[in-house]
Amino acid sequence: VQVAESGGGAVQAGGSLMLSCVVSGYTRDRGPCSMAWFRQTTGKEREGVAAVAHDGTAEYLESVKGRFSVSRDIDKNTLYLQMNNLTFEDTGMYYCAADPGLWLPTLVARLYDYWGQGTQVTVSS
């Protein structure tokens, strides 16, 4: 299984970005697969931002609720993160994670076995 993110960039506070993540090497006969977005800034631990289970059930970090929306295209094995009303605190490296063994939309990083290289999001105030 390979994971690849795209869509990061620089934006002013209040702006929007959409991140995409393609998971290759996974087929549905392997079972359900939860996918998630994490982010990390220098000196801080990686934190879960949004996760979605195979059935579409989602979970969000409290600080992004109402601003971020996670979705997935099952047929394309693609995960999206629509980020609106971005703030400086949203700056960081955003990572996509996936795990065919997960049934629930968890934001616990150690439960995911497959990770992308990350895409940088920079929000200027």
N, C-alpha and C positions, 0 to 999 in steps of 0.2 A: 504494500500500500504506500502510495506517495501522495504528499499533500503540497499544494502550491497556491500561495496567496497572490493577489494583485489588487491594485486600486488605491494604494496609499498615496499621500502627497501632502502638500502644504496648503493650508486654508486659513482664512481669518476667523476669529471668533464669531459665532453665529452662523457660520457656513455649514455646508453639508459635504459628505463624501460617502461613496459606496465601496465597500470591500467585497472581493469575490475570492472564493477558494474552491479549487477543483481537487477532488480526491480520485486518484486513479488506482487501478489494481484491486478495487473492491467491487464485488457483485452481490446482489441481494440474496443469493443462495447461501451466503455466509452468515446471514442473520441480520438483525437490526443494527444500525450504526448511529450512535449519537455523534454530533459534531458541535464544535464550540469555537468561540473567539476568546483569546486571552490577550492581555497587553502587559507590557513591562517598560518601566522607565529606569534610568540609571539610579542605582542605590535602593531600588524597591523590589519587592518580590513580585513575581508574575501573578496577576489577578484575573479571575474569570470575568468576562464582560457579558457574554450571552451564549446560551447553548440551546440546541434543539434536538429533540429525539426523533426517531424514525417516524413516529406518528404525528409529528408537528408540534408536540408540546414543548414550550419554551420556558427558559428561566433567564433572568437578567440580574446583573449587578444593580443594587439599589440606586446608585447615582446616575445610571443611564436610562432608567425606566421613563417612558414617555418621550425620550429623545432618540433612542436606538431601536431598530427593529431587525430581528434576525429571521431569515427564511431559508428554505432549501428547495432545490429542484431535484427530486428523487431520481428522475430519469437521467439527469445529467451529472449526478453525484457532485452537485455544486452547492456551496453554502454562500449566503450573502449576509452582509451587515450594512444596513442603511443607517447612517449616522447624521442626525440633524441637530441644529442648534449646538454646534461643537463649542467647547470651552478649552481654555489653556490646559486645564487638568486632564483633558482627553489625550494630550500629546503622549506618544509612546510608540514602541514597536508592537505591532499587532500580529499575533500568531493564530493560525488556524490549527485545530486539533481534531482528530477523529479516532474512533475506536469501534470496530465491529462488534465488540463484546458488551457494549453498553446499551441498556434499554432506556435509561432515564437521561434527561437533560441536565447533567451535572456540571458545576463550575469548579470541580476539584481537579487540578491539573494532573496530579499523579495517576489519575484513573485513565488517562489517554495515552495510548502507545505511539500514535503517529502524529508528527508535527511538521509544519511547514517551516521555511526559513525566516518568515516574518516580512512585514511590509510597514514602512515607517509612516506614521501620521503626525504631522506637526501643525499645531494650532497656534497662531499668533494672536496676542491680545491687543 
